[in-house]
Amino acid sequence: MEVINKFVSLKAHIDGSPQETDFEIVTETLTFSIVAGSKDVLVKNIYVSIDPYQLNRMKSLSSSQTSGSSYAVGVALGQAIDAYGVGKVVASGHPDFEKDDLVIGLISWGEYSIVKEGSILNKLNSLGFPYSYHVGILGFSGLTAYAGFFDICKPKKGEKVLVSAASGSVGNLVGQYAKLLGCYVVGCAGSQKKVDLLKNKLGFDEAFNYKEEVDLKAGLKKYFPDGIDIYFDNVGAEMLEAAVGNMNSFGRVAVCGVISEYTDKGKRAAPDMIDIVYKRITIRGFLAGDYMSLFPEFIAATTDHLQTGKMHALEDISQGLESVPSAFAGIFRGDNVGKKIVQIAEE
Amino acid sequence: MEVINKFVSLKAHIDGSPQETDFEIVTETLTFSIVAGSKDVLVKNIYVSIDPYQLNRMKSLSSSQTSGSSYAVGVALGQAIDAYGVGKVVASGHPDFEKDDLVIGLISWGEYSIVKEGSILNKLNSLGFPYSYHVGILGFSGLTAYAGFFDICKPKKGEKVLVSAASGSVGNLVGQYAKLLGCYVVGCAGSQKKVDLLKNKLGFDEAFNYKEEVDLKAGLKKYFPDGIDIYFDNVGAEMLEAAVGNMNSFGRVAVCGVISEYTDKGKRAAPDMIDIVYKRITIRGFLAGDYMSLFPEFIAATTDHLQTGKMHALEDISQGLESVPSAFAGIFRGDNVGKKIVQIAEE
């Protein structure tokens, strides 16, 4: 069978902040045939996830070599860009999937995806929640927050928690989990609107706009007169330095992402290592993919919190494939409030 | 009773590299009387430990405030400076100690110390080893290496280990423990003499002089073509950055000390946080004092290794109280080879 497919592709590698003009929408005729031995699945995409980490896959080879790691698989110019999302099966050569199955996995920033055998694809039980939840709060963003907070930070009730990019896809969930555990939670974000939302809708104890702080270290001291026990880092750079400077003994930093460093190769965090030693601080990077074994526990806890109204899904959904480039570029400008998702097609 | 005591005191706070002239030798008449209710102990000092961390206690208040932590108790100008060491009891008001007992604990850079109740003092069983061993390989240097390597680094046989300041008091022991466990061990040090010693006497697989490496990151790649699993950091700054750049996934950095940053407040390590995230690296500071529960295990293992000739004590002993200032200043110039100790009196 043949479908007319539109997809987002990268025109050139990106070494700074992404712009809408770095991408183009390509139209192709996708031919899908089920041949013996092939387990390909043709998926019509419904919701796709827009995540900052994708930028690291779009950098030029020399840039990622310079930074010492190839990170995830690079995005090829002119090709479809794989991304996590929800879709519906159109045709399947795989015995586990049939037409009209709702699926979740590695699809693409496009209207259709051909998912090859061995790639990530699962049937989706929506559990009665909006499909979009499974891209965010019940998907990898949620698992990232859950695993990072509980496994890396090892929080205890009453501990003092700082979350950066706190209205972002992962940060808002970390703050919510922390509040539910009984922690004191302060979020930082980049606008008054986000600050208000964190305090008024999500129940953070405090929140502040980092752009309005002249001295981040002194600023944090106001919000944490008794010091920080846990810092959930989504931004890196100066905020990490200021957090370490305000940290208590045996403090823990979970490094989930360093968005301020993604767009600026020269930007670095230089925490005071003497603090690290004397205060016995742990700084630890992690990837949610290592925590698939926590998925059932995470889903059970989070669906329960959602059903009892103790957690809220904070979503920022744009409509249509054409909005993917601006949705993605907007993440790095702080445009999004909550999980950034693009709805490609009707449910 | 009265004794004429000489001790080393600090003339002014130090905010850079220490110099001999920052110290002076003070002579005092020490009056010691055993009064009811006092458990003071008068100790004649034999060996005292010379450690880099002492510099952090000698900084001005504003300096340590700037760096966000008061660290250990500051050293008061003109007073005796407490330090770990071995001595002999001269007189005791404490029921646990009597005249001529060999003791170990927090004494001072002086000929005599009055150890107050509640301070650290224990009877020393030399176990047949030179007394000086109990200041180094069987003392806090040893415990630091043992706890830091085994508990913080969680090493496995065959893993690839980098140790900085590898001929120093702690570094040389970390390398020896790592070799005994079956790791591949590379040490870096600051002279050819030290490099030769690491390779020829202590059995390191490789060693190099960091001063001769133009590009540390590229240099490490030569010694670790398959990457670094563990970095035991004694120096901080550029070496930490280079190590993180060469680290394997799930690599661990134990931050024992950052001697290059002690003498230069502006010097910082700025490891690539994107590496920290994608390679799931853990950076963790620690203090040996948190690991007193490991002391029996550490002593049992280490005395066994010494008795069977599998470990060697690397000591650098100067003679006489007057040599304390140059011994201490020399640590920051890389003068010492192995554990720096000053012998104050005959055993």
Interface residues (C-beta under 8 A of the other chain):
Chain A: N56 S67 G68 S69 Y71 A72 K217 G236 L240 V244 G245 N246 V255 C256 G257 V258 E261 Y262 R268 A269 A270 P271 D272 M273 I274 D275 I276 V277 Y278 K279 R280 I281 T282 I283 R284 G285 F286 L287 D290
Chain B: N56 S67 G68 S69 Y71 A72 K217 G236 L240 V244 G245 N246 V255 C256 G257 V258 E261 Y262 R268 A269 A270 P271 D272 M273 I274 D275 I276 V277 Y278 K279 R280 I281 T282 I283 R284 G285 F286 L287 D290
